[in-house]
Amino acid sequence: MRLKKHSLTLRGHRTSISLEEIFWAQLQGIAKKQNQSVQELIESIDKTRKGNLSSAIRVYIVESLLKT
């Protein structure tokens, strides 16, 4: 799996996140279902994370998929 890098601003600071393409696709789908932008969804994940943001996003996606 190839990593795909995206840049965004979190809490006023530019940062980049690297995730596998399948995780980006799932993140976009979850955001759409929740009527949010991917940026808004990442911001909400960032507020509650412990540790690395990319890892927190992956865990959030897996937990979301297990709920369905």
C-alpha positions as CSV (number, residue, x, y, z in Angstrom):
1,M,0.0,0.0,0.0
2,R,1.2,3.4,-0.9
3,L,1.1,6.3,1.6
4,K,-0.6,9.5,0.5
5,K,0.4,12.8,2.1
6,H,-2.1,15.6,2.8
7,S,-1.4,19.0,4.2
8,L,-3.8,20.9,6.5
9,T,-4.0,23.4,9.3
10,L,-4.7,22.2,12.8
11,R,-5.0,24.6,15.7
12,G,-3.4,27.3,13.6
13,H,-0.4,25.3,12.5
14,R,0.3,23.7,9.1
15,T,0.9,20.0,9.3
16,S,0.9,17.0,7.0
17,I,-0.6,13.6,7.5
18,S,0.5,10.4,5.7
19,L,-2.1,7.6,5.4
20,E,-2.6,4.7,3.0
21,E,-5.0,5.5,0.2
22,I,-7.6,3.1,1.5
23,F,-7.7,5.1,4.8
24,W,-8.1,8.4,2.9
25,A,-11.0,6.9,1.0
26,Q,-12.7,5.7,4.2
27,L,-12.1,9.0,5.9
28,Q,-13.8,10.8,3.0
29,G,-16.7,8.4,3.2
30,I,-17.1,8.9,7.0
31,A,-16.9,12.6,6.7
32,K,-19.6,12.6,3.9
33,K,-21.9,10.4,6.0
34,Q,-21.5,12.8,8.9
35,N,-22.1,15.9,6.7
36,Q,-18.6,17.2,7.6
37,S,-15.5,18.1,5.6
38,V,-12.5,15.8,6.0
39,Q,-10.8,18.8,7.7
40,E,-13.6,19.0,10.3
41,L,-13.5,15.3,10.9
42,I,-9.7,15.4,11.4
43,E,-10.1,18.3,13.7
44,S,-12.5,16.4,15.9
45,I,-10.2,13.3,15.9
46,D,-7.3,15.6,16.8
47,K,-9.1,17.0,19.9
48,T,-9.4,13.6,21.5
49,R,-6.3,11.8,20.3
50,K,-3.5,10.4,22.4
51,G,-0.3,10.0,20.5
52,N,0.3,10.2,16.7
53,L,-2.5,11.8,14.6
54,S,-2.1,9.4,11.7
55,S,-2.5,6.4,14.1
56,A,-5.5,8.1,15.8
57,I,-7.2,8.5,12.4
58,R,-6.6,4.9,11.5
59,V,-8.1,3.7,14.8
60,Y,-11.1,6.1,14.4
61,I,-11.7,4.6,10.9
62,V,-11.5,1.0,12.2
63,E,-13.8,1.7,15.1
64,S,-16.3,3.4,12.8
65,L,-16.2,0.3,10.5
66,L,-16.8,-2.0,13.4
67,K,-19.9,-0.1,14.4
68,T,-21.6,-0.6,11.1
